[in-house]
Amino acid sequence: QPPQPKMSVTTLLVLFLIKLTKKSLFYTPCLVRGHFGEATLRTLRRVVKLQKKLVKSTADINFLTTCIMYNLHPKMARFKLHKSSASKTPLAQRFRINLLRSEVKFHQRRIRSLKEQLATLETSLLATVTWLFRIRIRAFIKKEIDNFTLSCQTVHRRKLSNLGLNISHERNSAAIFNDTDIKFSDKEIELLSMGLNHGVFPSSLDLKEIRSAFEDLFTQLAPHFETRNHLLKLTNCLINCHNDYVGNYFHSKRTNYR
């Protein structure tokens, strides 16, 4: 057979540059810069950046809510005490949960602020481009955000797996061994694979019973507070705890159990 001709390095370099140039010519930010200038391109970049922050905060809320529900301790809620046994006390547990709840509230405030900024920026951006570029820009933003959302979900799944939560992993169903004569359905096996610490989410709350429990707690603690100012602080503390408990229940029910 005759020897095959080899392509020179210069030819390969020229072909690579042609491909790169063609790609950049149809890249949405390059088109926006060429037709509408640097100011519009900066606005587009700002919109994409804020959209990613919004996705990140939403994913963080889902991650933190899962940690609260399953009593997991991410790195931000870990701290050392004078004794290892002290970290397992109810006081330390409540402090960790309060840390996670405060972080959830921070992200909720951040989401509201980001939505306001995005509404203003998107209106400004879409007003400066033609209808054809609006379609192209929306498609570009959606692609960027979808890729970023997938990466955030992958990171949070890995974090939950490192914390010991693998309820959606295939190996959990293989870990269930039935040594009885009773046959379990797929739903029952899936429920067993969630672990011993998993609890069924209640369909409703008895608000009167919960309020009564907080009132009983106040009755037990009130004699230990001498001044009216301390009693007022105790009352406010119990009211906030009651509102957080009820609010977290309804938030989880709306978010995860529709």
N, C-alpha and C positions, 0 to 999 in steps of 0.2 A: 504494500500500500504506500502511496506517496505521502510524504510528511505533511501533517496538517499545519496551515499557516498560523502563526502565533500573533496575537494582538499586542501591539506595543503598549508600554505604560502611558505614553502620551494619548493614545487612542482611548484607553480606559478612562483616563482622567477627563478627556473631553466629553465622553458619554455620561460620566457621573455628573459633570457640571450642567450638561443639558437637562438631565433628569431633575436635578436639584432646582434649576431655574424654572422648569415647567411646573414643578410642585409649588414653588413660592409664588408663581404668577397667579395661581388659583387659590392660594391660602387666604382665608377670609380677612384676617387682620391686614395683610398686604393690600388687598383690594380696598379695604376701608381707608387705609392711609393714602392710597393713590387717588381715590375719588373724593374724599372728604377731609383729608388733612390729619395732622398729628393730634389735634385737640379731640377729634371724634374717636381716634384710635385709643387715646388715653381714657376716654369715657368708657369705651368697650372693655378695656383691660380692667378698669375699676369695677364695672358691673360683674365681670367674671370672678374677680377676687372676692367681692361681697357675697356672691352666690355660693362660692366655696366655703366662706365663713359660716353662712347660714346652714349649709349642709353639715358642716363639722359640728356646729352647736346642736343641731337636731340629733345627730348620731351620738354625741356625748350625752345628751339627755337620756336617750334609749339605753346607753351603756350604764349610766349611773342608776337609772331606775331598775334595771335588771340586777345590779349589785345590791340595791336596797332590798328588793324582793327576795333574793336568795341568800342574803346575809353574807355577801362577799366583801373582801377588803382589798380594794385596789391600792396602788402605791401611795396615792395622795391621802389615804385614810390610815396609813400605817405610822405608828410612832412608838418609841421605846419608853417604858416606865421603869421605876426603880426595881420592880419585881416582875417576872414574867407572868405570875399569877394575877397581878393587878390588871393586866391588859384584857383579862377574860371576865372582869367584873361587869355588872349591868351598867354602871356609870360610864365605863370606857366604851362599851358597846353603843350606848346612846350617843356619846360624843362622836363616834365614828359616823353613825347614821345622820346626825345633825350636820356634820361636815359635808356628807354627800348631798343632803337636802339643800344646804346653802349653795352648793355648786350647781345643782339643778335650777334653783331660782335665779342664779346669776346668768345661766345660759338662756333661761326664758326671757329675762330682761334684754339680753343681748339680741335675741331673735326679733323682739319687737322693734328695737332700734335699727337692726339691719333691714327689716322689711320697709321701714319708713325711708331709709336712705336709698334702697333699691327702687322704690316707687318713683322717687324724684329723678334718679339717674336714668332709669329706663325710659321715662317720659322724655327727658332731654335728649337721649341717644336716638330714639326712634323718630323724634321730630326733625332731626337733621339729615336723615337718610331717606332714600326712595323706598317705595313699597317692595320692590324686588330685593333690595338689600335688607329690608326688615325680615323677610323670610329667611335669607341666608344667615343673618346674624342670630336669629332665634335658633336655627338648626345648629350653628356653631356653638352657641352657649349650651344648648341641650347636650350635645356630644361631650363637651368639656365637663359638665356637671355630672353626667352619667358615669363617666370614667372615674371622677373624683369620689362619687358616692360609693362605687364598687370598691375602691381602695380603702375608704373609711370602714365599710362593713367588714372587709377582710381583716383589717387591723383589730377591730373590736372583737370579732370572733376569735382571733388568736389570743387576745387578752383574756377573754372569758374562759377559753380553754386552758390557759396557763393558771387561772384561778381555780380550776377544777370543775367548771360548768361545761358539760359536754352533752346536753340533753338532745341536741340535734345531730349528734354523731352516730354513725352506723354501728360503731362497736358497742354502744349501750344495749341495743337489742340483743346482740350476741352474748352479753354478760348475764342475761336472764336465763336461769336454768330451772325448769319446772320439774320437781321431783315428786309431784302428786299425780293423781289420776284425773284431776280437773283440767279441762281444756280452756285456755284463755283466748280471748279474741285479740285481734291486732291492736285495738284501742287499749285494752287492759295491759298488754305487754308494753305498749308505748308509755302508759302511765307509770308502770313499775320501773321502767328504765330511767325515769326522772330522778330516782334516788329516794332514800328514806326521809330526807329533810324537805321534800317537796310537799306543798299543801295545795289543796284545791281552792281556787279563788272563789270567795263567796259571791253568790248572785245578788245579795242585798245586805244592807246593814240595818240593825235595830238602833236607830239614833237615840231613842229614849233610854235604852239600856246603857249605851255608851256614855251619854250625858250623866246618867245616874251613877255610873262607876267613877267618873271624875268628881262628882259631888261628894261621894263617899270618901274619896281620897282627900278632898279638901277638908272634910269633917275630921278626919284622922290627923291631918297635919296642922290644922288651925291652932290647937292648944299650945303648940310648940313655938308660936310666933307671938311675941309680946306687943309690939307696936303696930299701929294701924298701917304704917307705911310698908312694913314687911308683909302684912296680910294682903295688901294691895298688890305687891310684887308677886306673891304666891298665886293670887287670883289671875293675874295677867299671864303668868307662866302656864298655869293649867288651861286657860282659855286658848293660848297659842298652841299648846300640845294637842288639845282636842281638835282645833281647826286644821292643824297639820295632818293629824291622823285621818280625819274624814276627807280632807282635800286630796291627800295622796291616794286614798282608796278610789275616789271618783275619777281622779286623773288616770290611774292605772286601768280602770275599767273602760274609760273612753279610748285610751291609747292602744291597749293590748287585747281587750276582750269585747270587741264590738260584735 
